[in-house]
Amino acid sequence: MRFRTARTTRASAQRQREGGDERVAALVAVTYELLDAHADTDGLATGATTEAEWENHHAYFRDLQRVGRETLARVGATAV
C-alpha cells in the first residue's frame, strides 16, 4: 500500500482544480452541441425534408455520439 503525504495530496488537489475548468468546458461544449442537434431535428421533422437530409442528420448524430462518449471518457479519466 502506498501512503500519500500531505505534499502529494495538495499537489493532486491543485492539479484537479486546474483541469476542472477544461473538463467543464468540454462537457458544456458537448451539451450545447446536443441541444443544437435536437433543434435541428425539430426543424427537419416539421419541414419538407429529403431522404438525403435525414441521412446526413443521422450521420451527424452518430458523430456526435462518438464525440460525446470520447469526451465523457476523457473527462472521467482525468478526474481520477
Chimera marker file (.cmm) of the C-alpha trace (Angstrom):
<marker_set name="trace">
<marker id="1" x="0.000" y="0.000" z="0.000" r="1" g="1" b="0" radius="0.5"/>
<marker id="2" x="1.266" y="3.455" z="-0.852" r="1" g="1" b="0" radius="0.5"/>
<marker id="3" x="0.903" y="6.217" z="1.645" r="1" g="1" b="0" radius="0.5"/>
<marker id="4" x="0.221" y="9.710" z="0.463" r="1" g="1" b="0" radius="0.5"/>
<marker id="5" x="1.978" y="12.570" z="2.085" r="1" g="1" b="0" radius="0.5"/>
<marker id="6" x="0.345" y="15.930" z="2.668" r="1" g="1" b="0" radius="0.5"/>
<marker id="7" x="2.527" y="17.330" z="-0.109" r="1" g="1" b="0" radius="0.5"/>
<marker id="8" x="1.230" y="14.756" z="-2.623" r="1" g="1" b="0" radius="0.5"/>
<marker id="9" x="-2.359" y="15.364" z="-1.579" r="1" g="1" b="0" radius="0.5"/>
<marker id="10" x="-2.001" y="19.125" z="-2.016" r="1" g="1" b="0" radius="0.5"/>
<marker id="11" x="-0.381" y="18.752" z="-5.433" r="1" g="1" b="0" radius="0.5"/>
<marker id="12" x="-3.115" y="16.356" z="-6.584" r="1" g="1" b="0" radius="0.5"/>
<marker id="13" x="-5.852" y="18.719" z="-5.409" r="1" g="1" b="0" radius="0.5"/>
<marker id="14" x="-4.219" y="21.605" z="-7.263" r="1" g="1" b="0" radius="0.5"/>
<marker id="15" x="-3.971" y="19.581" z="-10.494" r="1" g="1" b="0" radius="0.5"/>
<marker id="16" x="-7.656" y="18.651" z="-10.187" r="1" g="1" b="0" radius="0.5"/>
<marker id="17" x="-8.664" y="22.306" z="-9.795" r="1" g="1" b="0" radius="0.5"/>
<marker id="18" x="-6.586" y="23.352" z="-12.802" r="1" g="1" b="0" radius="0.5"/>
<marker id="19" x="-8.020" y="20.588" z="-15.006" r="1" g="1" b="0" radius="0.5"/>
<marker id="20" x="-11.546" y="21.155" z="-13.741" r="1" g="1" b="0" radius="0.5"/>
<marker id="21" x="-12.119" y="24.187" z="-15.933" r="1" g="1" b="0" radius="0.5"/>
<marker id="22" x="-11.102" y="22.256" z="-19.053" r="1" g="1" b="0" radius="0.5"/>
<marker id="23" x="-13.339" y="19.325" z="-18.123" r="1" g="1" b="0" radius="0.5"/>
<marker id="24" x="-16.315" y="21.597" z="-17.550" r="1" g="1" b="0" radius="0.5"/>
<marker id="25" x="-15.679" y="23.425" z="-20.833" r="1" g="1" b="0" radius="0.5"/>
<marker id="26" x="-15.572" y="20.119" z="-22.734" r="1" g="1" b="0" radius="0.5"/>
<marker id="27" x="-18.842" y="18.963" z="-21.177" r="1" g="1" b="0" radius="0.5"/>
<marker id="28" x="-20.520" y="22.307" z="-21.835" r="1" g="1" b="0" radius="0.5"/>
<marker id="29" x="-19.434" y="22.197" z="-25.488" r="1" g="1" b="0" radius="0.5"/>
<marker id="30" x="-20.880" y="18.710" z="-25.969" r="1" g="1" b="0" radius="0.5"/>
<marker id="31" x="-24.082" y="19.710" z="-24.178" r="1" g="1" b="0" radius="0.5"/>
<marker id="32" x="-24.621" y="22.728" z="-26.414" r="1" g="1" b="0" radius="0.5"/>
<marker id="33" x="-23.908" y="20.633" z="-29.498" r="1" g="1" b="0" radius="0.5"/>
<marker id="34" x="-26.512" y="18.122" z="-28.329" r="1" g="1" b="0" radius="0.5"/>
<marker id="35" x="-29.060" y="20.893" z="-27.764" r="1" g="1" b="0" radius="0.5"/>
<marker id="36" x="-28.380" y="22.259" z="-31.249" r="1" g="1" b="0" radius="0.5"/>
<marker id="37" x="-28.807" y="18.767" z="-32.681" r="1" g="1" b="0" radius="0.5"/>
<marker id="38" x="-32.232" y="18.480" z="-31.091" r="1" g="1" b="0" radius="0.5"/>
<marker id="39" x="-33.224" y="21.859" z="-32.523" r="1" g="1" b="0" radius="0.5"/>
<marker id="40" x="-32.045" y="20.682" z="-35.947" r="1" g="1" b="0" radius="0.5"/>
<marker id="41" x="-34.102" y="17.511" z="-35.576" r="1" g="1" b="0" radius="0.5"/>
<marker id="42" x="-37.178" y="19.558" z="-34.761" r="1" g="1" b="0" radius="0.5"/>
<marker id="43" x="-36.587" y="21.697" z="-37.834" r="1" g="1" b="0" radius="0.5"/>
<marker id="44" x="-36.211" y="18.666" z="-40.051" r="1" g="1" b="0" radius="0.5"/>
<marker id="45" x="-39.277" y="16.969" z="-38.597" r="1" g="1" b="0" radius="0.5"/>
<marker id="46" x="-41.567" y="19.947" z="-39.114" r="1" g="1" b="0" radius="0.5"/>
<marker id="47" x="-40.429" y="20.825" z="-42.628" r="1" g="1" b="0" radius="0.5"/>
<marker id="48" x="-40.295" y="19.169" z="-46.002" r="1" g="1" b="0" radius="0.5"/>
<marker id="49" x="-37.072" y="17.191" z="-45.963" r="1" g="1" b="0" radius="0.5"/>
<marker id="50" x="-35.422" y="14.808" z="-48.335" r="1" g="1" b="0" radius="0.5"/>
<marker id="51" x="-34.045" y="11.376" z="-47.595" r="1" g="1" b="0" radius="0.5"/>
<marker id="52" x="-30.532" y="12.752" z="-48.100" r="1" g="1" b="0" radius="0.5"/>
<marker id="53" x="-31.094" y="15.422" z="-45.429" r="1" g="1" b="0" radius="0.5"/>
<marker id="54" x="-32.196" y="12.776" z="-42.944" r="1" g="1" b="0" radius="0.5"/>
<marker id="55" x="-29.221" y="10.571" z="-43.813" r="1" g="1" b="0" radius="0.5"/>
<marker id="56" x="-26.870" y="13.498" z="-43.240" r="1" g="1" b="0" radius="0.5"/>
<marker id="57" x="-28.560" y="14.248" z="-39.943" r="1" g="1" b="0" radius="0.5"/>
<marker id="58" x="-28.251" y="10.632" z="-38.808" r="1" g="1" b="0" radius="0.5"/>
<marker id="59" x="-24.543" y="10.664" z="-39.710" r="1" g="1" b="0" radius="0.5"/>
<marker id="60" x="-24.183" y="13.847" z="-37.664" r="1" g="1" b="0" radius="0.5"/>
<marker id="61" x="-25.869" y="12.160" z="-34.686" r="1" g="1" b="0" radius="0.5"/>
<marker id="62" x="-23.540" y="9.164" z="-34.960" r="1" g="1" b="0" radius="0.5"/>
<marker id="63" x="-20.543" y="11.505" z="-34.957" r="1" g="1" b="0" radius="0.5"/>
<marker id="64" x="-21.972" y="13.456" z="-32.037" r="1" g="1" b="0" radius="0.5"/>
<marker id="65" x="-22.472" y="10.235" z="-30.096" r="1" g="1" b="0" radius="0.5"/>
<marker id="66" x="-18.856" y="9.226" z="-30.726" r="1" g="1" b="0" radius="0.5"/>
<marker id="67" x="-17.528" y="12.643" z="-29.718" r="1" g="1" b="0" radius="0.5"/>
<marker id="68" x="-19.746" y="12.689" z="-26.630" r="1" g="1" b="0" radius="0.5"/>
<marker id="69" x="-18.524" y="9.284" z="-25.491" r="1" g="1" b="0" radius="0.5"/>
<marker id="70" x="-14.903" y="10.257" z="-26.119" r="1" g="1" b="0" radius="0.5"/>
<marker id="71" x="-15.408" y="13.454" z="-24.128" r="1" g="1" b="0" radius="0.5"/>
<marker id="72" x="-17.002" y="11.614" z="-21.218" r="1" g="1" b="0" radius="0.5"/>
<marker id="73" x="-14.193" y="9.060" z="-21.211" r="1" g="1" b="0" radius="0.5"/>
<marker id="74" x="-11.524" y="11.793" z="-21.307" r="1" g="1" b="0" radius="0.5"/>
<marker id="75" x="-13.194" y="13.835" z="-18.573" r="1" g="1" b="0" radius="0.5"/>
<marker id="76" x="-13.719" y="10.756" z="-16.425" r="1" g="1" b="0" radius="0.5"/>
<marker id="77" x="-10.125" y="9.625" z="-16.874" r="1" g="1" b="0" radius="0.5"/>
<marker id="78" x="-8.695" y="12.995" z="-15.864" r="1" g="1" b="0" radius="0.5"/>
<marker id="79" x="-10.973" y="13.249" z="-12.826" r="1" g="1" b="0" radius="0.5"/>
<marker id="80" x="-9.312" y="10.259" z="-11.155" r="1" g="1" b="0" radius="0.5"/>
<link id1="1" id2="2" r="1" g="1" b="0" radius="0.2"/>
<link id1="2" id2="3" r="1" g="1" b="0" radius="0.2"/>
<link id1="3" id2="4" r="1" g="1" b="0" radius="0.2"/>
<link id1="4" id2="5" r="1" g="1" b="0" radius="0.2"/>
<link id1="5" id2="6" r="1" g="1" b="0" radius="0.2"/>
<link id1="6" id2="7" r="1" g="1" b="0" radius="0.2"/>
<link id1="7" id2="8" r="1" g="1" b="0" radius="0.2"/>
<link id1="8" id2="9" r="1" g="1" b="0" radius="0.2"/>
<link id1="9" id2="10" r="1" g="1" b="0" radius="0.2"/>
<link id1="10" id2="11" r="1" g="1" b="0" radius="0.2"/>
<link id1="11" id2="12" r="1" g="1" b="0" radius="0.2"/>
<link id1="12" id2="13" r="1" g="1" b="0" radius="0.2"/>
<link id1="13" id2="14" r="1" g="1" b="0" radius="0.2"/>
<link id1="14" id2="15" r="1" g="1" b="0" radius="0.2"/>
<link id1="15" id2="16" r="1" g="1" b="0" radius="0.2"/>
<link id1="16" id2="17" r="1" g="1" b="0" radius="0.2"/>
<link id1="17" id2="18" r="1" g="1" b="0" radius="0.2"/>
<link id1="18" id2="19" r="1" g="1" b="0" radius="0.2"/>
<link id1="19" id2="20" r="1" g="1" b="0" radius="0.2"/>
<link id1="20" id2="21" r="1" g="1" b="0" radius="0.2"/>
<link id1="21" id2="22" r="1" g="1" b="0" radius="0.2"/>
<link id1="22" id2="23" r="1" g="1" b="0" radius="0.2"/>
<link id1="23" id2="24" r="1" g="1" b="0" radius="0.2"/>
<link id1="24" id2="25" r="1" g="1" b="0" radius="0.2"/>
<link id1="25" id2="26" r="1" g="1" b="0" radius="0.2"/>
<link id1="26" id2="27" r="1" g="1" b="0" radius="0.2"/>
<link id1="27" id2="28" r="1" g="1" b="0" radius="0.2"/>
<link id1="28" id2="29" r="1" g="1" b="0" radius="0.2"/>
<link id1="29" id2="30" r="1" g="1" b="0" radius="0.2"/>
<link id1="30" id2="31" r="1" g="1" b="0" radius="0.2"/>
<link id1="31" id2="32" r="1" g="1" b="0" radius="0.2"/>
<link id1="32" id2="33" r="1" g="1" b="0" radius="0.2"/>
<link id1="33" id2="34" r="1" g="1" b="0" radius="0.2"/>
<link id1="34" id2="35" r="1" g="1" b="0" radius="0.2"/>
<link id1="35" id2="36" r="1" g="1" b="0" radius="0.2"/>
<link id1="36" id2="37" r="1" g="1" b="0" radius="0.2"/>
<link id1="37" id2="38" r="1" g="1" b="0" radius="0.2"/>
<link id1="38" id2="39" r="1" g="1" b="0" radius="0.2"/>
<link id1="39" id2="40" r="1" g="1" b="0" radius="0.2"/>
<link id1="40" id2="41" r="1" g="1" b="0" radius="0.2"/>
<link id1="41" id2="42" r="1" g="1" b="0" radius="0.2"/>
<link id1="42" id2="43" r="1" g="1" b="0" radius="0.2"/>
<link id1="43" id2="44" r="1" g="1" b="0" radius="0.2"/>
<link id1="44" id2="45" r="1" g="1" b="0" radius="0.2"/>
<link id1="45" id2="46" r="1" g="1" b="0" radius="0.2"/>
<link id1="46" id2="47" r="1" g="1" b="0" radius="0.2"/>
<link id1="47" id2="48" r="1" g="1" b="0" radius="0.2"/>
<link id1="48" id2="49" r="1" g="1" b="0" radius="0.2"/>
<link id1="49" id2="50" r="1" g="1" b="0" radius="0.2"/>
<link id1="50" id2="51" r="1" g="1" b="0" radius="0.2"/>
<link id1="51" id2="52" r="1" g="1" b="0" radius="0.2"/>
<link id1="52" id2="53" r="1" g="1" b="0" radius="0.2"/>
<link id1="53" id2="54" r="1" g="1" b="0" radius="0.2"/>
<link id1="54" id2="55" r="1" g="1" b="0" radius="0.2"/>
<link id1="55" id2="56" r="1" g="1" b="0" radius="0.2"/>
<link id1="56" id2="57" r="1" g="1" b="0" radius="0.2"/>
<link id1="57" id2="58" r="1" g="1" b="0" radius="0.2"/>
<link id1="58" id2="59" r="1" g="1" b="0" radius="0.2"/>
<link id1="59" id2="60" r="1" g="1" b="0" radius="0.2"/>
<link id1="60" id2="61" r="1" g="1" b="0" radius="0.2"/>
<link id1="61" id2="62" r="1" g="1" b="0" radius="0.2"/>
<link id1="62" id2="63" r="1" g="1" b="0" radius="0.2"/>
<link id1="63" id2="64" r="1" g="1" b="0" radius="0.2"/>
<link id1="64" id2="65" r="1" g="1" b="0" radius="0.2"/>
<link id1="65" id2="66" r="1" g="1" b="0" radius="0.2"/>
<link id1="66" id2="67" r="1" g="1" b="0" radius="0.2"/>
<link id1="67" id2="68" r="1" g="1" b="0" radius="0.2"/>
<link id1="68" id2="69" r="1" g="1" b="0" radius="0.2"/>
<link id1="69" id2="70" r="1" g="1" b="0" radius="0.2"/>
<link id1="70" id2="71" r="1" g="1" b="0" radius="0.2"/>
<link id1="71" id2="72" r="1" g="1" b="0" radius="0.2"/>
<link id1="72" id2="73" r="1" g="1" b="0" radius="0.2"/>
<link id1="73" id2="74" r="1" g="1" b="0" radius="0.2"/>
<link id1="74" id2="75" r="1" g="1" b="0" radius="0.2"/>
<link id1="75" id2="76" r="1" g="1" b="0" radius="0.2"/>
<link id1="76" id2="77" r="1" g="1" b="0" radius="0.2"/>
<link id1="77" id2="78" r="1" g="1" b="0" radius="0.2"/>
<link id1="78" id2="79" r="1" g="1" b="0" radius="0.2"/>
<link id1="79" id2="80" r="1" g="1" b="0" radius="0.2"/>
</marker_set>
